[in-house]
Amino acid sequence: MGVAVGDYRNNGLLDLYNTVFSDDYNPLYRNDGGGNFSDVSFQMGIATVTFPFLGWGHRVPRLRQ
């Protein structure tokens, strides 16, 4: 599976977006600092089950505010 690293909140902390096997959701982990991460997939509305699809990789686009 794959992992994408990016700063989706533009706060200087790198967040993680992970791909998983089927029958699961791809978790987005928010970097809370100090080596701590929180799964915010449900809060962001992206925690949809991947069945029957597999995730092999992601890319984090660079967005300008």
N, C-alpha and C positions, 0 to 999 in steps of 0.2 A: 504494500500500500504506500501512500505518499504523505508528505507533510509540506505545507507552505508556511513560510515565515514572513510576517509583515507587521506593520504598525497601523492597524485600521483606525485607531483613535488619534493618530498624529500626536502622541504624547512622549515619544522617544523610547517607549518600551515595546519590544518585539512580541507579537501575539502569534499563536499557532493555530493552523487549520489542518485537521488530520482527515485522511480518507480511511475508510474501513471496509470490511467485507460486507456482503449483502445482509439484509435483515437488520440493519442498524442505521444510525444516523451519523453524519460526518460532524464531529465535534469542533467547535470553535473555542479555543482556550484564550481568555483574556489574561494578559500579564498584569498582575496586581503589584509587581515589584517585590524585591527581596526573595526572588526565587519561587514565588507563589503564583499559581494560575487558577482561574475559575472557569468552569464550563458554562458559557453564556449562549449556547446554541438555542435553547428554548426561548430565552429572553429576546434574542435577535430574530426569532421566527424562521430559523433555517434547519430545525431539527426534524426533517422529514425522513422517513424510513427509505433506505436505498433499494429495497427489494424490488425487482430481482437484479438490480444493477450493482456492479462493483465499482469502487472508486480507486483509480490508479494514480492520480496526481491532481494538484491544484496550482493555480498561479494567483498571486495577489497583485492586482493592478495598482499602479501609482495614481492616486487621485489627488487633485489639487482642490483646496477649499477656497 
